[in-house]
Amino acid sequence: MLAVLCFTAFTMPLLGVVSSVIIKDHAKAMMMWGLTADAITVLYYGSPLAAAWKVIRTRNSASILLLRLLCDISNSGLWTVYGFMVGDPFIFVPNSIGVSLGLCLAVLKALFWRRAPAAGAEPITGDVGAADAARSRGDVVVEVCMDGAGAAAGAAAHPKRAAAPQRGAEERAGDQH
């Protein structure tokens, strides 16, 4: 979004000067303004795609805001219909791209819908059934296996960590927030 804002803040005043001083043909000036507005519209609707890579990598769609997604799809959809009705490609082309990008994000939101663990939730330790139940609710479950051999291997690989005192479960639970 910051890139769109910076692009707009720089481009619009420049276009105003160029279209009023240099370009005397009204049709060419309108074409320049239309193409610039289209570029800004596509940048606006494409900016949430930066979150798409994070969603795919983490398999968690919490970074895609549902209300904004619905508003963007509705807005671009209505402008697309209006653009077709008046026959203006400067309106329907970028907004139809916006609908397509919004629907792609909606698919990601649906595929990777996960709820975050509730605030203050207790960690599940040693109970496979509870972990499976949490998964079935859509909660994110992180599994850590640390037996005696794993602890010894970790201590050998990281001697400084081995020298550190072991912390209790209460201290480790506080690290999760």
C-alpha positions as protocol buffer text, in pm:
chain_id: "A"
residue {
  index: 1
  type: MET
  ca { x: 0 y: 0 z: 0 }
}
residue {
  index: 2
  type: LEU
  ca { x: 288 y: 235 z: 73 }
}
residue {
  index: 3
  type: ALA
  ca { x: 420 y: 182 z: -281 }
}
residue {
  index: 4
  type: VAL
  ca { x: 80 y: 278 z: -424 }
}
residue {
  index: 5
  type: LEU
  ca { x: 66 y: 589 z: -207 }
}
residue {
  index: 6
  type: CYS
  ca { x: 420 y: 697 z: -305 }
}
residue {
  index: 7
  type: PHE
  ca { x: 355 y: 627 z: -673 }
}
residue {
  index: 8
  type: THR
  ca { x: 33 y: 828 z: -663 }
}
residue {
  index: 9
  type: ALA
  ca { x: 185 y: 1116 z: -467 }
}
residue {
  index: 10
  type: PHE
  ca { x: 467 y: 1149 z: -719 }
}
residue {
  index: 11
  type: THR
  ca { x: 280 y: 1073 z: -1041 }
}
residue {
  index: 12
  type: MET
  ca { x: -37 y: 1280 z: -1012 }
}
residue {
  index: 13
  type: PRO
  ca { x: 126 y: 1624 z: -971 }
}
residue {
  index: 14
  type: LEU
  ca { x: 371 y: 1538 z: -1249 }
}
residue {
  index: 15
  type: LEU
  ca { x: 84 y: 1440 z: -1479 }
}
residue {
  index: 16
  type: GLY
  ca { x: -98 y: 1761 z: -1398 }
}
residue {
  index: 17
  type: VAL
  ca { x: 199 y: 1969 z: -1506 }
}
residue {
  index: 18
  type: VAL
  ca { x: 269 y: 1759 z: -1815 }
}
residue {
  index: 19
  type: SER
  ca { x: -93 y: 1751 z: -1932 }
}
residue {
  index: 20
  type: SER
  ca { x: -152 y: 2124 z: -1880 }
}
residue {
  index: 21
  type: VAL
  ca { x: 181 y: 2259 z: -2009 }
}
residue {
  index: 22
  type: ILE
  ca { x: 323 y: 2012 z: -2259 }
}
residue {
  index: 23
  type: ILE
  ca { x: 27 y: 1819 z: -2405 }
}
residue {
  index: 24
  type: LYS
  ca { x: -217 y: 2051 z: -2575 }
}
residue {
  index: 25
  type: ASP
  ca { x: -431 y: 1776 z: -2732 }
}
residue {
  index: 26
  type: HIS
  ca { x: -723 y: 1706 z: -2497 }
}
residue {
  index: 27
  type: ALA
  ca { x: -767 y: 1344 z: -2617 }
}
residue {
  index: 28
  type: LYS
  ca { x: -400 y: 1261 z: -2551 }
}
residue {
  index: 29
  type: ALA
  ca { x: -416 y: 1419 z: -2206 }
}
residue {
  index: 30
  type: MET
  ca { x: -729 y: 1213 z: -2124 }
}
residue {
  index: 31
  type: MET
  ca { x: -554 y: 896 z: -2246 }
}
residue {
  index: 32
  type: MET
  ca { x: -254 y: 971 z: -2022 }
}
residue {
  index: 33
  type: TRP
  ca { x: -476 y: 1031 z: -1717 }
}
residue {
  index: 34
  type: GLY
  ca { x: -680 y: 718 z: -1789 }
}
residue {
  index: 35
  type: LEU
  ca { x: -376 y: 492 z: -1821 }
}
residue {
  index: 36
  type: THR
  ca { x: -224 y: 637 z: -1504 }
}
residue {
  index: 37
  type: ALA
  ca { x: -546 y: 586 z: -1309 }
}
residue {
  index: 38
  type: ASP
  ca { x: -562 y: 229 z: -1441 }
}
residue {
  index: 39
  type: ALA
  ca { x: -204 y: 160 z: -1328 }
}
residue {
  index: 40
  type: ILE
  ca { x: -280 y: 295 z: -980 }
}
residue {
  index: 41
  type: THR
  ca { x: -600 y: 88 z: -959 }
}
residue {
  index: 42
  type: VAL
  ca { x: -417 y: -233 z: -1054 }
}
residue {
  index: 43
  type: LEU
  ca { x: -140 y: -153 z: -802 }
}
residue {
  index: 44
  type: TYR
  ca { x: -403 y: -97 z: -533 }
}
residue {
  index: 45
  type: TYR
  ca { x: -582 y: -426 z: -598 }
}
residue {
  index: 46
  type: GLY
  ca { x: -251 y: -612 z: -641 }
}
residue {
  index: 47
  type: SER
  ca { x: -88 y: -484 z: -322 }
}
residue {
  index: 48
  type: PRO
  ca { x: -247 y: -748 z: -93 }
}
residue {
  index: 49
  type: LEU
  ca { x: -79 y: -1016 z: -306 }
}
residue {
  index: 50
  type: ALA
  ca { x: 234 y: -956 z: -99 }
}
residue {
  index: 51
  type: ALA
  ca { x: 47 y: -1136 z: 179 }
}
residue {
  index: 52
  type: ALA
  ca { x: -26 y: -1427 z: -55 }
}
residue {
  index: 53
  type: TRP
  ca { x: 333 y: -1555 z: -41 }
}
residue {
  index: 54
  type: LYS
  ca { x: 322 y: -1544 z: 340 }
}
residue {
  index: 55
  type: VAL
  ca { x: -10 y: -1731 z: 341 }
}
residue {
  index: 56
  type: ILE
  ca { x: 125 y: -2003 z: 111 }
}
residue {
  index: 57
  type: ARG
  ca { x: 451 y: -2033 z: 307 }
}
residue {
  index: 58
  type: THR
  ca { x: 291 y: -2045 z: 653 }
}
residue {
  index: 59
  type: ARG
  ca { x: -37 y: -2211 z: 548 }
}
residue {
  index: 60
  type: ASN
  ca { x: -221 y: -1955 z: 761 }
}
residue {
  index: 61
  type: SER
  ca { x: -443 y: -1684 z: 609 }
}
residue {
  index: 62
  type: ALA
  ca { x: -465 y: -1459 z: 915 }
}
residue {
  index: 63
  type: SER
  ca { x: -273 y: -1186 z: 726 }
}
residue {
  index: 64
  type: ILE
  ca { x: -558 y: -1154 z: 471 }
}
residue {
  index: 65
  type: LEU
  ca { x: -826 y: -936 z: 626 }
}
residue {
  index: 66
  type: LEU
  ca { x: -1167 y: -1076 z: 539 }
}
residue {
  index: 67
  type: LEU
  ca { x: -1357 y: -744 z: 558 }
}
residue {
  index: 68
  type: ARG
  ca { x: -1109 y: -566 z: 331 }
}
residue {
  index: 69
  type: LEU
  ca { x: -1115 y: -860 z: 91 }
}
residue {
  index: 70
  type: LEU
  ca { x: -1495 y: -850 z: 69 }
}
residue {
  index: 71
  type: CYS
  ca { x: -1498 y: -471 z: 25 }
}
residue {
  index: 72
  type: ASP
  ca { x: -1233 y: -485 z: -250 }
}
residue {
  index: 73
  type: ILE
  ca { x: -1417 y: -758 z: -442 }
}
residue {
  index: 74
  type: SER
  ca { x: -1750 y: -575 z: -407 }
}
residue {
  index: 75
  type: ASN
  ca { x: -1603 y: -238 z: -506 }
}
residue {
  index: 76
  type: SER
  ca { x: -1412 y: -367 z: -807 }
}
residue {
  index: 77
  type: GLY
  ca { x: -1709 y: -583 z: -910 }
}
residue {
  index: 78
  type: LEU
  ca { x: -1950 y: -289 z: -908 }
}
residue {
  index: 79
  type: TRP
  ca { x: -1705 y: -69 z: -1101 }
}
residue {
  index: 80
  type: THR
  ca { x: -1655 y: -351 z: -1354 }
}
residue {
  index: 81
  type: VAL
  ca { x: -2030 y: -376 z: -1415 }
}
residue {
  index: 82
  type: TYR
  ca { x: -2058 y: 3 z: -1444 }
}
residue {
  index: 83
  type: GLY
  ca { x: -1761 y: 14 z: -1684 }
}
residue {
  index: 84
  type: PHE
  ca { x: -1927 y: -245 z: -1909 }
}
residue {
  index: 85
  type: MET
  ca { x: -2258 y: -58 z: -1894 }
}
residue {
  index: 86
  type: VAL
  ca { x: -2105 y: 271 z: -2009 }
}
residue {
  index: 87
  type: GLY
  ca { x: -1856 y: 98 z: -2242 }
}
residue {
  index: 88
  type: ASP
  ca { x: -1546 y: 253 z: -2082 }
}
residue {
  index: 89
  type: PRO
  ca { x: -1239 y: 26 z: -2087 }
}
residue {
  index: 90
  type: PHE
  ca { x: -1056 y: 265 z: -1851 }
}
residue {
  index: 91
  type: ILE
  ca { x: -1310 y: 158 z: -1588 }
}
residue {
  index: 92
  type: PHE
  ca { x: -1384 y: -208 z: -1660 }
}
residue {
  index: 93
  type: VAL
  ca { x: -1033 y: -337 z: -1744 }
}
residue {
  index: 94
  type: PRO
  ca { x: -849 y: -248 z: -1420 }
}
residue {
  index: 95
  type: ASN
  ca { x: -1149 y: -328 z: -1204 }
}
residue {
  index: 96
  type: SER
  ca { x: -1199 y: -669 z: -1366 }
}
residue {
  index: 97
  type: ILE
  ca { x: -832 y: -734 z: -1284 }
}
residue {
  index: 98
  type: GLY
  ca { x: -919 y: -627 z: -928 }
}
residue {
  index: 99
  type: VAL
  ca { x: -1204 y: -878 z: -914 }
}
residue {
  index: 100
  type: SER
  ca { x: -972 y: -1154 z: -1039 }
}
residue {
  index: 101
  type: LEU
  ca { x: -700 y: -1071 z: -785 }
}
residue {
  index: 102
  type: GLY
  ca { x: -958 y: -1049 z: -506 }
}
residue {
  index: 103
  type: LEU
  ca { x: -1102 y: -1387 z: -596 }
}
residue {
  index: 104
  type: CYS
  ca { x: -750 y: -1538 z: -593 }
}
residue {
  index: 105
  type: LEU
  ca { x: -701 y: -1404 z: -240 }
}
residue {
  index: 106
  type: ALA
  ca { x: -1046 y: -1535 z: -141 }
}
residue {
  index: 107
  type: VAL
  ca { x: -942 y: -1883 z: -256 }
}
residue {
  index: 108
  type: LEU
  ca { x: -625 y: -1858 z: -44 }
}
residue {
  index: 109
  type: LYS
  ca { x: -830 y: -1736 z: 252 }
}
residue {
  index: 110
  type: ALA
  ca { x: -1064 y: -2035 z: 217 }
}
residue {
  index: 111
  type: LEU
  ca { x: -787 y: -2292 z: 164 }
}
residue {
  index: 112
  type: PHE
  ca { x: -571 y: -2182 z: 456 }
}
residue {
  index: 113
  type: TRP
  ca { x: -837 y: -2068 z: 702 }
}
residue {
  index: 114
  type: ARG
  ca { x: -697 y: -2123 z: 1049 }
}
residue {
  index: 115
  type: ARG
  ca { x: -788 y: -1983 z: 1383 }
}
residue {
  index: 116
  type: ALA
  ca { x: -512 y: -1866 z: 1609 }
}
residue {
  index: 117
  type: PRO
  ca { x: -495 y: -2026 z: 1953 }
}
residue {
  index: 118
  type: ALA
  ca { x: -705 y: -1847 z: 2212 }
}
residue {
  index: 119
  type: ALA
  ca { x: -524 y: -1600 z: 2436 }
}
residue {
  index: 120
  type: GLY
  ca { x: -403 y: -1773 z: 2749 }
}
residue {
  index: 121
  type: ALA
  ca { x: -454 y: -2121 z: 2603 }
}
residue {
  index: 122
  type: GLU
  ca { x: -266 y: -2392 z: 2785 }
}
residue {
  index: 123
  type: PRO
  ca { x: -11 y: -2587 z: 2585 }
}
residue {
  index: 124
  type: ILE
  ca { x: -100 y: -2949 z: 2503 }
}
residue {
  index: 125
  type: THR
  ca { x: 174 y: -3177 z: 2630 }
}
residue {
  index: 126
  type: GLY
  ca { x: 191 y: -3549 z: 2570 }
}
residue {
  index: 127
  type: ASP
  ca { x: -177 y: -3589 z: 2475 }
}
residue {
  index: 128
  type: VAL
  ca { x: -211 y: -3697 z: 2112 }
}
residue {
  index: 129
  type: GLY
  ca { x: -592 y: -3706 z: 2134 }
}
residue {
  index: 130
  type: ALA
  ca { x: -607 y: -3344 z: 2251 }
}
residue {
  index: 131
  type: ALA
  ca { x: -372 y: -3238 z: 1971 }
}
residue {
  index: 132
  type: ASP
  ca { x: -591 y: -3416 z: 1715 }
}
residue {
  index: 133
  type: ALA
  ca { x: -902 y: -3250 z: 1858 }
}
residue {
  index: 134
  type: ALA
  ca { x: -733 y: -2909 z: 1837 }
}
residue {
  index: 135
  type: ARG
  ca { x: -641 y: -2977 z: 1472 }
}
residue {
  index: 136
  type: SER
  ca { x: -999 y: -3076 z: 1390 }
}
residue {
  index: 137
  type: ARG
  ca { x: -1118 y: -2740 z: 1528 }
}
residue {
  index: 138
  type: GLY
  ca { x: -873 y: -2567 z: 1294 }
}
residue {
  index: 139
  type: ASP
  ca { x: -633 y: -2460 z: 1569 }
}
residue {
  index: 140
  type: VAL
  ca { x: -265 y: -2442 z: 1488 }
}
residue {
  index: 141
  type: VAL
  ca { x: -78 y: -2723 z: 1667 }
}
residue {
  index: 142
  type: VAL
  ca { x: 300 y: -2712 z: 1693 }
}
residue {
  index: 143
  type: GLU
  ca { x: 458 y: -3045 z: 1777 }
}
residue {
  index: 144
  type: VAL
  ca { x: 793 y: -3058 z: 1953 }
}
residue {
  index: 145
  type: CYS
  ca { x: 955 y: -3390 z: 2034 }
}
residue {
  index: 146
  type: MET
  ca { x: 1232 y: -3372 z: 2292 }
}
residue {
  index: 147
  type: ASP
  ca { x: 1332 y: -3698 z: 2451 }
}
residue {
  index: 148
  type: GLY
  ca { x: 1654 y: -3781 z: 2635 }
}
residue {
  index: 149
  type: ALA
  ca { x: 1846 y: -3853 z: 2313 }
}
residue {
  index: 150
  type: GLY
  ca { x: 1723 y: -3532 z: 2154 }
}
residue {
  index: 151
  type: ALA
  ca { x: 1825 y: -3329 z: 2459 }
}
residue {
  index: 152
  type: ALA
  ca { x: 2171 y: -3489 z: 2460 }
}
residue {
  index: 153
  type: ALA
  ca { x: 2217 y: -3423 z: 2087 }
}
residue {
  index: 154
  type: GLY
  ca { x: 2103 y: -3064 z: 2132 }
}
residue {
  index: 155
  type: ALA
  ca { x: 2346 y: -3015 z: 2420 }
}
residue {
  index: 156
  type: ALA
  ca { x: 2634 y: -3154 z: 2215 }
}
residue {
  index: 157
  type: ALA
  ca { x: 2553 y: -2928 z: 1921 }
}
residue {
  index: 158
  type: HIS
  ca { x: 2508 y: -2619 z: 2139 }
}
residue {
  index: 159
  type: PRO
  ca { x: 2735 y: -2634 z: 2446 }
}
residue {
  index: 160
  type: LYS
  ca { x: 2635 y: -2285 z: 2562 }
}
residue {
  index: 161
  type: ARG
  ca { x: 2272 y: -2390 z: 2571 }
}
residue {
  index: 162
  type: ALA
  ca { x: 2362 y: -2703 z: 2764 }
}
residue {
  index: 163
  type: ALA
  ca { x: 2523 y: -2490 z: 3034 }
}
residue {
  index: 164
  type: ALA
  ca { x: 2213 y: -2273 z: 3069 }
}
residue {
  index: 165
  type: PRO
  ca { x: 1977 y: -2370 z: 3350 }
}
residue {
  index: 166
  type: GLN
  ca { x: 1659 y: -2548 z: 3246 }
}
residue {
  index: 167
  type: ARG
  ca { x: 1343 y: -2342 z: 3272 }
}
residue {
  index: 168
  type: GLY
  ca { x: 1012 y: -2465 z: 3404 }
}
residue {
  index: 169
  type: ALA
  ca { x: 693 y: -2512 z: 3205 }
}
residue {
  index: 170
  type: GLU
  ca { x: 549 y: -2186 z: 3347 }
}
residue {
  index: 171
  type: GLU
  ca { x: 840 y: -1983 z: 3206 }
}
residue {
  index: 172
  type: ARG
  ca { x: 823 y: -2152 z: 2866 }
}
residue {
  index: 173
  type: ALA
  ca { x: 446 y: -2091 z: 2844 }
}
residue {
  index: 174
  type: GLY
  ca { x: 509 y: -1719 z: 2893 }
}
residue {
  index: 175
  type: ASP
  ca { x: 738 y: -1718 z: 2584 }
}
residue {
  index: 176
  type: GLN
  ca { x: 448 y: -1806 z: 2355 }
}
residue {
  index: 177
  type: HIS
  ca { x: 283 y: -1463 z: 2382 }
}
